[in-house]
Amino acid sequence: MVKERARILVVGGGYVGMYTALRLQRKLKAELRRGEIEITVVTPDPYMTYQPFLPEAAAGSISPRHVVVPLRRVLDQCHVVVGEATAVDHAARTATVTTLATADAGRSVRFGYDELVLAPGSVARTLPIPGLAEYGIGFKTVEEAIGLRNHVIEQMDIASSTRDPAIRDAALTFVFVGGGYAGVEALAELEDMARYATRYYHNVRAEDMRWILVEASDRILPEVGADMGRYTVTQLRRRNIQVLLGTRLESCADRVAVLSDGQRFPTRTVVWTAGVKPHPLLAATGLPLTDRGKLRCTAQLTVEGIGHAWGAGDAAAVPDVTAAGPGALTAPNAQHAVRQARVLGDNLVHTLRGEPLDTYEHAYAGSVASLGLHKGVAQVYGRRLKGYPAWFMHRVYHLSRVPTVNRKARVLAEWILSGLFKREIVSLGSLEHPRAEFELAARGKHPHDPKGSS
């Protein structure tokens, strides 16, 4: 039995936020039914994005709708508020939130709570590189993944419709910055898709395209180990993808990528996947943070030295009790986030019922990465896989991890259909500017006036 009525506020609707709220729903069914517990989830989007599927969504292997999980359907016993938490006053047990209803008026609302779960996740870590804000493309959301797919196909259309060699070369040069999961998988999947699409262009060949991966360190995909990282570099270079290690992007102003080694590439595509940083909200909470801006948490997923506050996932520095040396932290990945959410949910229930807390303990199982259709690398429980077996392992693992049976069935059906039929190579760039046609007509312009490209 819960000792008294409790208001639980979950900030964030990602892995930790959704799975924690889902765990609480299951563990506190009776209390929710009696009105003893109130769970509120504040999230900027009404869905959770399964980010490992973003590269396949960009390549067209999976529908964008099936990469996301609707929170209102999954968290049917919770109060889902679509908004952005901007500050937390933990001493007063209140959080300041800007909702869709208050954003236009420049106002905000305050939510009171008894227990706080901070899981806002992370945001893209950018650098003050000239031109990056104007021309860079991120790859962290489903909207960015679909926008990038449309953009790549649009560049192929531009190259196909011009005789100017400068415009053509810039359109067919694609620069990806960052050699982690997001950068490598996005580049590999999109290059695979674009190479397939060239068979439908009369004057664009796969050899005409230039794909470049820029990584500041001396290796890529560190999660799969040094050997698999070197294997990945070899495989990418065999596909005529330039992999530039120990190299940084110095500028992309005026649509020219300038690298630290002096190379210059006129390009209309610069994809930035060079890491993430903790969400800015954490700095407005007054809670203890690490030097890198993450919440200081204990192995029980409480905020260090603070009562009634919890943290996990990308936003939290959680001790890794399975590591040999002291001071080790769990890696900021989905594998840990999902498991931490379960322990966090259980511990929150234990607190409400006056029971002892559990310790989060999980040894890292390994990593899998896709390098395009039927290509991949993996290191799972010390065993290394590459090629088709690794690609198959990648799909099996993520199919087992994507939330809800509904999404599993839809993703599996799409994979089966994509194996039976040809790839889709259509760009729906108008989705990003759906009112452009109407605005042109309303201004009295011809509806077929050029609207400009991305």
Buried (B, 14 or more C-beta within 10 A) or exposed (E): EBEEEBBBBBBBBBBBBBBBBBBBBEBBEEBBEEEBBBBBBBBBBBBBBBBBBBBBBBBBBBBBEBBBBBBEEBBEBBEBBBBBBEBBEBEEBBBBBBBEEEEEEEEBEEBEBBBBBBBBBBBBEBEEBBBBEEBBBBBBBBBBBBBBBBBBBBBBBBBBEEEEEEBBBBBBBBBBBBBBBBBBBBBBBBBBBBBBBBEEBEEBEBEBBBBBBBBBEEBBBBBBBEEBBEBBBEBBEEBEBBBBBEBBBBBBBEBBBBBEEEBEBBBBBBBBBBBBBBBEBBEBBEBBBBEEBBBBBBBBBBBBEBEBBBBBBBBBBBBBEEEEEEEEBBBBBBBBBBBBBBBBBBBBBBBBEEEEBBEBEBEBEBBBBBBBBEBBBBBBEEEBBBBEEBBBBBBEBBBEBBBEEBBBEBBBEBBEEBEEEEBBBEBEBEEEEEEEBEEBEEEEEEEEEEBEEB
